[in-house]
Amino acid sequence: MMILLTILVIFVSGVAQINGQYVTCLVRNTPCFLQRRTCPSQCPDIIPSNPKQKSKVCYLNCNSPICQPECRNRKPDCNGPGSACLDPRFIGGDGRVFYFHGMSNQHFSLVSDLDLQINARFIGLRPAGRARDFTWIQALGLLFDSHTFALEATKATKWDDEVDLLKFSYDGNELALPEGYPSSWESTENSIKVEKTSSKNSVLVTIPQVAEISVNVVPVTKEDDRIHNYHIPSDDCFAHLEVQFRFYGLSSKVEGVLGRTYQPDFENPAKPGVAMPIVGGEDRYRTESLLSTDCRSCVFSPAAVLNQEDPMVKDFGTLDCTSGSTGGNGIICRK
């Protein structure tokens, strides 16, 4: 009975699980489904014993044609595909860097697909004489199946490493992660899981077989303020999010500030080689609230997924197109 229960827990818990020095892919309809591999000695664990150390964890990219375990960080890599950091600096699924400034106290769709919507709330300020706001991502709102999930960095006057500023809600109800590290929360229907990746201000959000989101809360530092001349006030450190997304089956119709860069035929307007390539789209991707799907280009429609015959939904993930030895930190795409 105990053996049967252990097997059940492994299979409902997510993308891949570690058993001692081994990792097994549990994502159906992928090249590595049920493949079991030995973790490399450089990263034998799924969860670092000390979150303050920059140790990597063992991970099996289920979409890899060679099913080889990798060492990767569980925290956002702001220089990797699928990331959104700073004010805000994005790296698209195509690997191209671009900036999307939006507007302070407004919401924009980062990703809008048939079965997944990810919105962001921007905070910011506009010093006298500037034509636009300085902005940062302060919150994320997710819609999937019939559920909603939101996380945000709460306002703080001064930054304190010992104060956790992350706040969460699921289907409209506030939730709290258990104290300490490691700790996690999972919905009763196993539709979403939130794991701490450090004792405070860092989490990994997983929607099984749909997406993973690495999140850090950080302040605007005095050095950044000095370099960029933000004019950060003394009563607000502008705590905001650093995020990195990993997707497991976007359709070719995916939209959003970041999502459109995953379209197979997308032509990125951001010019390579430009110091700060800025793209627009505020009018297309603005939403009424953090959890709404009413932007002009939004395509979120869970009911349509049942009738969808999109080859990217069925076959998404035969090649790793992130072109690096640390691969997998953005879209896993087909060429």
C-alpha positions in Angstrom: 0.0 0.0 0.0 2.8 2.4 0.9 4.6 1.7 -2.5 1.4 2.4 -4.4 0.9 5.7 -2.5 4.4 6.8 -3.2 4.0 6.2 -7.0 0.8 8.2 -7.0 2.4 11.1 -5.2 5.2 11.2 -7.8 2.9 11.2 -10.7 0.6 14.0 -9.6 3.3 16.4 -8.5 4.6 17.9 -11.7 6.9 18.0 -14.6 9.8 15.8 -13.3 10.7 14.3 -10.0 14.0 13.4 -8.4 14.5 10.1 -6.5 17.9 10.2 -4.9 20.4 10.6 -7.7 17.8 10.1 -10.5 15.3 12.2 -12.4 12.3 11.0 -14.3 10.2 12.9 -16.9 6.5 12.7 -16.1 5.1 14.9 -18.9 3.0 12.9 -21.3 3.3 13.2 -25.0 6.9 14.3 -24.8 10.0 12.5 -26.2 11.3 11.8 -22.7 8.1 10.6 -21.0 8.9 8.0 -18.2 12.6 8.2 -19.1 14.8 7.9 -16.0 18.2 9.4 -15.9 21.1 9.8 -13.4 21.6 13.4 -12.2 25.1 14.8 -12.7 27.3 15.2 -9.7 27.3 19.0 -10.1 23.6 19.1 -9.3 22.4 15.9 -7.6 19.3 17.5 -5.9 16.0 19.0 -6.9 16.0 21.5 -4.0 19.2 23.1 -2.8 19.7 22.5 0.9 20.9 26.1 1.4 18.8 28.6 -0.6 21.4 31.3 0.0 24.0 29.4 -2.0 23.9 29.8 -5.8 23.7 26.0 -6.3 21.9 24.6 -9.3 19.4 21.8 -9.3 18.9 18.7 -11.5 16.4 19.0 -14.2 15.3 16.9 -17.1 14.0 18.8 -20.1 11.2 16.5 -21.2 11.2 18.0 -24.7 14.9 17.3 -25.3 15.5 14.7 -28.1 18.4 13.3 -26.1 16.7 13.3 -22.6 19.8 14.5 -20.9 19.6 15.9 -17.3 20.7 19.5 -17.0 21.8 21.7 -14.1 19.8 24.9 -13.9 18.9 27.7 -11.5 15.4 27.8 -10.1 15.5 31.6 -9.9 15.1 33.9 -12.9 17.9 34.3 -15.3 17.4 37.9 -16.5 19.7 37.2 -19.5 17.8 34.2 -20.7 14.8 33.8 -23.1 11.4 34.2 -21.6 12.6 36.8 -19.0 11.2 40.2 -17.9 13.3 42.2 -15.5 14.4 45.8 -14.8 12.3 48.6 -16.3 11.1 46.2 -18.1 13.6 44.5 -20.3 12.3 41.4 -22.0 14.0 38.6 -23.9 11.6 37.0 -26.2 11.2 33.3 -27.2 13.2 34.2 -30.3 16.1 35.3 -28.1 15.8 39.0 -29.0 16.1 41.7 -26.3 13.4 44.4 -26.3 11.9 47.0 -23.9 8.2 47.5 -23.3 7.5 50.4 -21.0 3.7 50.4 -20.8 2.4 52.9 -18.3 2.4 53.2 -14.5 -0.7 51.8 -12.7 -1.9 50.0 -15.9 -2.2 46.3 -16.8 -0.9 44.6 -19.9 -1.1 41.1 -21.3 2.3 39.4 -21.4 0.9 36.2 -22.8 -2.5 35.4 -24.2 -3.1 31.9 -25.6 -6.2 29.8 -25.9 -5.7 28.1 -22.5 -3.4 30.6 -20.7 -3.5 34.3 -20.0 -0.7 36.1 -18.1 -1.1 39.8 -17.3 1.2 42.2 -15.5 0.5 45.3 -13.4 3.1 48.0 -14.0 4.1 50.5 -11.4 6.3 53.5 -12.0 6.9 57.2 -11.8 7.5 60.1 -14.2 10.0 62.8 -13.1 9.4 66.3 -14.3 10.4 66.9 -17.9 10.1 63.2 -19.0 7.9 62.2 -21.8 7.1 58.7 -20.4 7.0 56.8 -17.2 9.7 54.7 -15.8 8.0 51.4 -15.1 8.5 48.0 -13.4 6.4 44.8 -13.2 4.8 44.7 -9.7 2.3 41.9 -10.1 1.3 38.9 -12.3 -2.2 37.6 -12.9 -2.8 34.2 -14.4 -5.9 32.7 -15.9 -6.0 29.0 -16.9 -8.8 26.4 -17.2 -11.5 27.9 -14.9 -9.0 29.2 -12.3 -7.2 32.5 -11.5 -3.9 33.1 -9.6 -2.2 36.3 -8.7 1.1 37.2 -7.1 2.4 40.6 -6.3 5.2 42.5 -4.6 3.7 44.6 -1.8 4.9 48.1 -1.3 7.8 48.8 1.1 9.3 52.1 2.2 12.8 50.5 2.7 14.1 47.2 1.4 14.8 44.6 4.1 16.1 41.1 3.1 14.4 39.6 6.1 10.9 40.8 5.1 8.9 38.7 2.6 6.9 41.0 0.3 5.3 38.3 -1.8 1.5 38.1 -1.7 -0.7 35.4 -3.4 -4.3 34.6 -4.2 -6.0 31.7 -5.9 -9.5 31.9 -7.3 -10.0 35.1 -5.4 -8.9 33.8 -2.0 -5.7 34.9 -0.3 -3.2 32.1 0.4 -0.1 31.9 2.4 2.9 29.6 2.0 4.1 27.7 5.1 6.9 29.5 6.9 10.5 28.4 6.4 12.4 26.7 3.6 11.7 24.5 1.7 8.0 25.0 1.7 5.3 24.8 -1.0 1.5 25.1 -1.6 -0.5 23.1 -4.1 -4.2 23.5 -5.1 -6.5 20.6 -4.1 -7.0 19.7 -7.8 -3.2 19.8 -8.5 -3.7 22.5 -11.1 -1.0 24.8 -9.8 1.9 24.6 -7.4 4.0 27.4 -5.7 7.4 26.5 -4.2 9.8 28.8 -2.3 13.2 29.0 -4.0 14.6 30.9 -1.0 13.3 31.6 2.4 11.8 35.0 1.3 10.9 36.8 -1.9 11.5 34.0 -4.4 9.2 31.4 -5.7 8.7 28.9 -8.6 5.1 28.7 -9.9 4.2 25.6 -11.9 1.1 24.9 -13.9 1.8 21.3 -14.9 2.3 20.7 -18.6 1.5 24.4 -19.3 4.1 26.8 -17.8 6.7 27.4 -15.1 7.4 30.9 -13.8 10.4 31.8 -11.7 9.9 35.0 -9.6 12.1 37.2 -7.5 11.2 40.4 -5.7 13.8 43.1 -5.8 14.0 46.8 -5.1 15.2 49.6 -7.3 18.7 50.0 -5.8 20.4 53.3 -5.1 23.0 52.5 -7.7 20.3 51.9 -10.4 18.6 55.1 -9.3 21.9 57.0 -9.7 22.7 55.5 -13.1 19.3 55.9 -14.6 18.2 59.1 -12.8 14.9 57.6 -11.7 14.3 60.0 -8.8 13.1 57.2 -6.5 11.4 58.8 -3.5 12.5 58.2 0.1 9.2 56.5 1.1 9.1 53.8 -1.6 11.8 51.4 -2.7 9.6 50.3 -5.7 9.8 46.6 -4.9 9.1 44.8 -8.2 9.3 41.4 -9.9 12.0 39.7 -11.9 10.4 36.9 -13.8 11.3 34.2 -16.3 8.8 32.0 -18.1 9.1 28.5 -19.5 6.2 27.2 -21.6 5.2 23.7 -22.6 2.8 23.9 -25.5 1.9 27.4 -26.7 -0.3 27.5 -29.8 0.8 29.3 -33.0 -1.9 31.9 -32.2 -0.3 33.0 -28.9 -0.3 36.8 -28.3 0.8 39.3 -25.7 3.8 41.5 -25.2 6.0 38.5 -24.7 3.8 35.8 -26.1 3.9 37.0 -29.7 7.7 36.4 -29.8 6.8 32.6 -29.6 4.8 32.7 -32.8 6.6 30.5 -35.4 6.6 33.3 -38.1 7.0 36.3 -35.8 9.1 39.2 -37.1 10.4 41.1 -34.1 10.4 44.8 -34.6 13.2 45.2 -32.1 16.3 46.1 -34.0 19.4 44.0 -33.0 22.4 46.0 -32.0 20.4 49.0 -30.7 21.3 49.9 -27.1 17.6 50.1 -26.0 15.2 48.6 -28.6 11.7 49.7 -27.6 8.6 48.1 -29.0 5.0 49.4 -28.7 1.7 47.7 -28.4 0.2 49.4 -25.4 -3.1 49.9 -27.2 -3.2 46.2 -28.3 -2.3 44.6 -24.9 -3.8 46.9 -22.2 -6.3 45.0 -20.0 -8.9 46.4 -17.7 -7.5 44.6 -14.6 -4.9 42.1 -13.5 -7.3 39.2 -14.1 -9.2 40.3 -17.2 -8.8 39.1 -20.8 -10.3 42.1 -22.6 -7.3 43.4 -24.5 -7.7 44.1 -28.2 -5.4 41.2 -29.2 -6.2 38.8 -26.4 -7.1 35.2 -27.6 -7.8 33.5 -24.3 -10.7 31.0 -24.8 -10.4 27.7 -22.9 -13.6 26.4 -24.6 -11.8 26.7 -28.0 -9.0 24.4 -27.0 -11.2 21.3 -27.3 -11.7 22.0 -31.0 -8.2 23.3 -31.7 -6.2 21.5 -34.4 -3.0 23.5 -34.0 0.1 21.5 -34.7 2.1 23.5 -32.2 -0.3 22.4 -29.5 0.1 18.7 -30.4 3.8 18.5 -31.4 5.3 21.5 -29.5 8.7 20.7 -28.2 10.7 18.6 -30.6 13.8 20.8 -30.6 15.5 23.1 -28.0 15.9 26.4 -29.8 17.4 28.4 -27.0 20.9 27.6 -28.5 22.9 27.3 -25.3 24.3 24.6 -23.0 22.0 25.8 -20.3 19.0 25.4 -22.7 15.4 25.4 -21.9 15.0 28.8 -20.3 12.6 30.0 -22.9 10.5 28.4 -25.6 11.1 24.8 -26.7 10.2 25.3 -30.3 10.1 23.6 -33.7 12.1 24.7 -36.7 
